[in-house]
Each structure stands twice: as structure tokens, then as C-alpha cells.
Amino acid sequence: MQTHILITGASRGIGAAIVDALASDKTKVVALSSADGDLGDPAVPERLWQQSLGRLDGRIDVLVNNAGVFEDNVLDAGDADWLANWNRTLQINLTASAQLCRRAVLHWQQRNAAGRIVNIASRAAHRGDSPAHWHYAASKAGMVAMTKTIARGYAKDGILAFAICPGFTLTRMAEEHLAGEGGADLLAEIPLGRVATPEEIGEMARWCALDAPPSMTGAVLDANGASYVR
């Protein structure tokens, strides 16, 4: 029987690499992007879940939450703008993921079925981020805590949850940072001497989604070239 997989944020970068890693004759994948709906709208996650369920013949076995934004929110922005930016990032990065996780857990409970959640968080969840990215770090820390809570709460039901925390990864956005003024300093922080590739994160997600032993549920996997070692 094929494993049915729902992936968000799948159009490029890490998300596209996860789709490639999971695509096989043993899986059926629905890969969502912003073209399918704006996760900044609280009504969209529910709609996307129901639509994806229909595309996957009424059964989802694995949920991969990769969709997210990394946008500046400078401290001296106007009050209304700063709060709007904060709320947008938390809605897309954390709340939408939580809505989909909730739907997935309820789906598996109703079917008395096992399932897996893979949440793509960030190194920022542990070490924080730049002064313009309080909201991003907070959203990813929340995602890690949510993953652990799901793992603790539902392991007895065969519902497993994993989080992956990449550092800088060689996406288009990271390439711009590396080519900029601070690129050399960024690389100097990474003992490995390079940033992660999307394919590396894709393989980690594939393994968590399909092969990681159940006793690993609740694990948080780092991929940052030893730039932050816990």
C-alpha cells in the first residue's frame, strides 16, 4: 500500500528537495505551495487539508510542514506595522502548522491509524536569530515545542512527530546572503566550511517520514555544520 504524504512549502528550495526525496512508486505525494493558498489567512489551512485529503483518496499518512517566511521586522518600525509583521510570521510559520498538525492527529485518531509528522523548524529555535527576526526565532521555537508535545501526547497511538532544524541552507535566499557583505563571516561560523544543501535536508525529512524508528519520536535533528551544537 502506498504511503500518502502531504507537504507544504514545496515549490522550491528545501520543500522541493523533500518532494524529490519522497517521490517513489511507494508513495503518493501532494505538494502544496503559496499558489494553493496563503497560509497567512487562518481559514486556508483547513481548506488545504480537506482538498489534499480528497486528492489522496481520503487518507493522509504523513504530514510535512515546511512552509514558512523569513521577513525582516525591525525594532523601530511603527507599532502597528511591527505587530502586523509579528502576527503574519507566527500565523504562517507556527499557527498554520499547528492547524495542520491538529487535523492530522484527529484524522489518525478517527481512523485508529498510525501517522507521522515532520516539522521543518530552524537552528534559530535554539540559538535565536538577528535583532530583526524575533518573530522568526519565536515561531520556530514554538514549532519545536509543539513537535515534542505531540510526540509525548500521542506516541501510544502510533502517532510520531519529528522536527528538523537546519542552519543556513543553500537556497536562493541563502545564496544572496553568502554573496553579500557578510557572506565570509557567515561561512566562518560553520566548522564544516559550507552551508547545508536542500538535498541533505530532504533526505533527513524522507528518513523521518518513512524510516526513523518509532523510539525516535520527539527527536529534534540538527543540520547546521556544527555552527550550533547542543
Beta strands, then each sheet from edge to edge (+ up, - down):
strand 1: 3-7
strand 2: 27-31
strand 3: 62-65
strand 4: 115-120
strand 5: 159-166
strand 6: 220-223
sheet 1: 2+ 1+ 3+ 4+ 5+ 6+
end
